[in-house]
């Protein structure tokens, strides 16, 4: 369990407003002089208000000193706070006639995501260089000039992407523009690192400081804190790439072997990147250990079946769609947070149960074709392999809402 420095580092909860300081000063003065009373517009009242404001500034500055000091010390040790990243997308810009057009740097385009209940989020992107579309940029089979542009989001953070082919609007007026449509993305962006995550990384880094990395936990911490390309990592002792079953059905543990599974930011790492990581780990590992670095396994050959109960006044179709979206986001490489080996039906049941309009969960089942079999062993599902993270196909999430007018008990059966 990571050490908890929050009581020392994050003191912003103890910030005081000028009003609180002003009223506290008056109460303190009345302990000595009970008949003390300030009148508005007097010199005394002006002094109390001005001193309260200056005291507020001092308190805020002092409360931020420990966190900045901690961050500075860890930066010396090579751990920097992740400031987040911008989303990068590719769009197709089509003209409305055969002509040329220059799109200046900083031209802004946007799309909107409607979440219902009058909740609409706008995501704005802009060009980072001047782009020229010539009257000869007409692809085969087309009649109008068009060109693919790379756009970068205006703000740092995770962006929800539109469907392929969705149209973007332009904040800059282009009389010759016919349409701008979404093609693909190279990055969805990432949110800035919060204090809790940063402190956990700091603790992991300090815990990894050792002459040699020997245990699986030491190697995992070292990889996550030293390799910027790695977003997910699992490490297994006594394991090689030839015996990765969670419940080995052939062979014995491989003495002296350590298998490291890695996954990048929404992509697999290349052979060169994995080789570089392996060499780095080997330089810090105990002599004699054999280090293998391989890509994580994305398990997608399974189905989710769940039944839940709602009241008679609930729109069950809307609840079902919302839950399917949330489960799909959780059972993805970027959203899966469980530390358990293999999928746990209780985690999915918890997502369903936490929906405000679900009365209770009837059952949850994870169904998959076995990929490992032996004469005396059961079939092994695709997620019962070391180094696996889920990547569910949203079309294979089957949720059934049972409408009941009389809810009497709460039960759950996890299969």
N, C-alpha and C positions, 0 to 999 in steps of 0.2 A: 504493500500500500504506500503511495507516495506521501512524503511528509507534507504537513499542512502548515504553510507559512502565512495563511491569509490573515491571521490576527495581527501579524507584524507587518506584512507587506501592503495589504489593501486596507488602508485606513480612511478611505474616502467616505465610508459610512458614518464616520464621526465628524464630517464637515458640519459646520454650524452656519445658519443664515444670520444676516445682520439683525433681523427681528428677534431671533432667539437670544442672541448676545445682548441686545438692548434690554429685553424684558428680564433676562437673568441678572443684569447689572442693577436694575431697579429693585428686584427682590433682595439682592445681596445688600444693597444700601439700606433697605428697610429693616434688616436684622439689627443694624446698629442704630438707626434713626427711624423708629416706627412711623413718625408723622411725615416722613420724607415723601414729597409728591412733586413730580415734574409737570410743568405747564408748557403747552405747545407754544413755540415762538420765542422762548427764553434762551438766554445764552447757555444755561445748563443743559437744556434739551438738545441744543445744537451740538454741544460737546459730546453728549452721550451718543447721539446718532453717528457722528463722524468717527468716534472711537470704535463703535460697534462695527462699522464698515471696514475700517482698517484692521481690526482684530479678525474679521472674517477672512480677509486676504491672507493674513499670517497663518491662520489655522489651516486653510486650504493648501498653502505652500508647504507647511510642515508635514501634513498628511500624505503628500505626494513624494516626499523625499525618500522614504524607505523603498518604495517600489522602483523609483528611478535608480537608486543605489544598487538594488538587487539586479536590475536589468543591466546596469553598467558593468557590474562584476561578471555576470554571465556572458556578456558580450566579449569581455577580455578572454574568457574561456572558449570562445568560438560559437556561442549559442545566441542567435539573434532572433528577435520577435518577428514572426511572419506578418508582414504588412498586408497580405492578400494580393490578389492578382486581378487583372482585367480579363473580360471575356473577348475572344477574337472569333469573328464569323466571316463567312464568304457569302456575298450576295451577287446576283446577276442584274446588271444595270442595262435596261433596254431603251433605245431611243425611239421616238415616234415618227422619224423620217430619216432618210439617208443623208446624214450630215455629220459633222464632227463636233465634239463637245469636250471642254476641259472642266474637270471636277476639281476644284481647289482643295488644298489641305484644310482640314477642320470642318468639312461639310458634314452636316449632322443628319442621321436617319434614325427612325425609331419604329418600334412595334409595341402593341399593347396586349397584355394577357388579362382576360376577363375571368375572375374567380367567382362571379355571381354575387348577389346581395350588394350590388353597386360597388364592388371592390375591383378596381382596375389598376394594374401596375404598368407603368411605361418604362421601357428599356431603351436607352439612347446610345447610339454608336456614331463614330465619326471616322473620317479618313485621316490617315497619318502621313499621307504624301499626296502630291498632285498627280491626278490620273487623267490621261487623255484617251478619249474614245474616237477613233478615226472613222471616216465614212466607209473605209474598206474592212472594218472589223465585223464582217457579216459571216457567221458560221454556216457550214454546209446545211442546206435545207431551210435556212431562215431568210427573211427578206429585209430585216432591219438591223442596223449596227447594234452590237451589245458586247459587254465585257464584264468579266467577274472582278469584283473589288473585294479587298480585305479591309474589314472595319474593326475598330477597337472600341470597346465600351467606354463611355465617358467616366464611369465610376468604378471603383474597385469593389468586388463582391461577386457572389454566386448569382448567375443569371439563368432564368428559366427561358429555354429556347422555344421558338415557334415551330410549327410543322414545316417540313420541307415544301417549298413552293408558296409559303405564306408571303403576303405582300407587306413591304415596309413603306412607311411614309417619310417624306423628306421635309425637314424644316427649312432647307435652302430651296429657293425657287429655281427650278430648271425648266424653262419653257419647252425644251426638246425632249424631256423625259417622258417615257411611256409608262414604265413600271420598274420597281426594284423588288426582287423576290429572294427569299432566303434559300441558300443552296446547302451549306454545311457549316461546321464549326471546327476549330482546332483547339478551343479552350472555352469552358463555361465560366471561367473565373473562380475565385475563391475568396471567402470572407476573411477579414483580418483575424489574427489569432487572439482569442480572449485570454484573460488573466489566468484562469484555471488551467487551460491547456498549456500555456507558456510555462507556468510554474511546474507542471508535471514533467515537461521536457527538461527543465532545469534540474529537477530532482533525478530524472533518468540519466542525464549527462554526468552529474556528480557521482551517481552510483556506478557508472561505467568506467570511471577513472580507476584504472588498475594497470599493473605492469603487463598483464595478459588477460585476454578474454577467454574464459574456460567454459563457463556454463552457458546454456541456451539463453537464459535471461540476460546475461551480460552481452552476448553477441547481438541479441535483438535490440537492446537499448543502444548499443554502439551503432548499429546500422541505421536506426530511426533518427538518431541525433547527428550522425555524420554524413549521411547520404541524402542530399537534397532531392534526388530523383525518386526516392522510395517513399510511398505514402502508406503502404501496408507491409507488414513483415511477420513471418512466423518462423521459428527456429526449433529444430528437433535434434536432440542428442541421439547417438547410437543409431543413426538413420542415414541411408544412402538413397539415391534416386531409384534404387531397385526394390526397396521395400517401404512403400509409402502408405500401406493400409493402416487405418487406426487400430485394427485388430489383426495383426499379421497372421496370415494363413500359410505362409511358406517362409522358410529361412529363419535365421536367428538375428538378434540385434547386431549391428555392424560396429564392432569396437573401434574407437578412434575416428569415427565419421560423424560429421555434423552437416545436416541438410538445411539450407536457408531458402525459404520461399519469399519472393519479393513481388510487389506490384507497384507500378508507377502511378502517375496522375491520369487515371482513366485510360491507361494503356499498359501493354506488356513492355518490359525492358528488352533491349536488343542484346545479342550475344556479347558484343563488346562491352556494353554497360555492366552486364552481369559478371563478366570476367574481371573488370576493373574493381568491382565491389568485392569479389572473392579474393583478389590479391590484397586489397586493403585489410580485409578481415584476417587473412593469413598472416599479415605483418604484425598483427596485434594478438594473435591466438597463441596458445600453448604449442610448443614444438611437438610435432608428431600428429597433430590433428589434421584430418583431411576435410577441407571445406568445399562444399558444392553449393552454388547459388543457381537456383532455377526460378522460373516464373510460377506464380500461383496458378492454381487450377480453378477456372470458373465453372461452377456446377450449374447447369441450366436444364438438365434432363429430369425434371420432376414437376409435379402438379401440387397445387394447394387447394384443398377442399375444406370449406368451413361452413357451419350453420350457426346462425345467431338469431335471437328473438328481439323484435321491436314491438312497440305499442301500436294500437290501431290508427292513431293520428299521425304516424311518422311516414314520410315519403321514403319507402324502403329502397326504391331504385337509386335515389340520390345518395343514401347512406351506403349502399353497396358500391357505387362508383367511387365515392370518397375513400372507402376502406381499401378498395383494390388499388387505387393510386398510392395510398400510404404504404401498403404492404409491398408493392413493387419498388417503391423508393427505398424501403428498408432492406429488402433482399437484393441489393445491388452492391457492386464493389465499393462504391463511395459511401453508401448509407448503412452498411452492415456494421454494427458496433458490438455484437456479442463476442465474448472471448471463449465461448464454449466450442468444443470440437464437434462439428456437425450441426445440423439445424435442430432447433428445439421448438416443438409445437407450442409450448407455453409462451414463447416470445411473440408468436403471431397472435395467439389468443389474447395476450395483453394489449396488443394494438387494437384489436376489435373491441375488447371490453372497455377501453378508455374512450371510445367514441361516446359523446354525451347522449346520443339517441339510441344506443344499444342497451337493452335491458339485461341480457346475459348471453353468454356464449354456450351453445349446445355441444359443439364438437369441432375439432380441428384435426386434419389429417395431412401428412406430407407423403405423397405417393411418387415413387420413382422406380425406374427399371434397374435391376441389379447389374453391376458391372464386374463384380468379383465373386467367384463361386468356388466352392471346394466340396469334396464328397461329404465331409462331416460338418460343414459350416453353412450358415444361411447365406442367401444372396446379399451382397453389400451394395447399398445404394450409392449413387455417384458422389454424395457429399460425405460419405464415411471414408475419406481419403485425406491423408495429411496434406496441409497446405491448400485446402479448398476454401473458397469463399463463394457465396451464392450470387447468381446472376439470372434471376427468374425471368421467364418470358411472361409479360403481363397477360397474354391471352390464355395462360395456363393457371390463372388464379380464378377459381370458381367459388363464388360466395353465394349463399342462399339465405335470404331473410325470411324468417317465420313470423307472421303477424299474429299476435295473440292479444285478446281483449282482457285476459286475466293473467297477470304475472304473479306467480306465487313463490317461486324459489329461484335460487341462483346456483348453477352447477356448471362444471366444465369437464369435458373428457378429452384429453390430449392423446392422440394416437401417434 
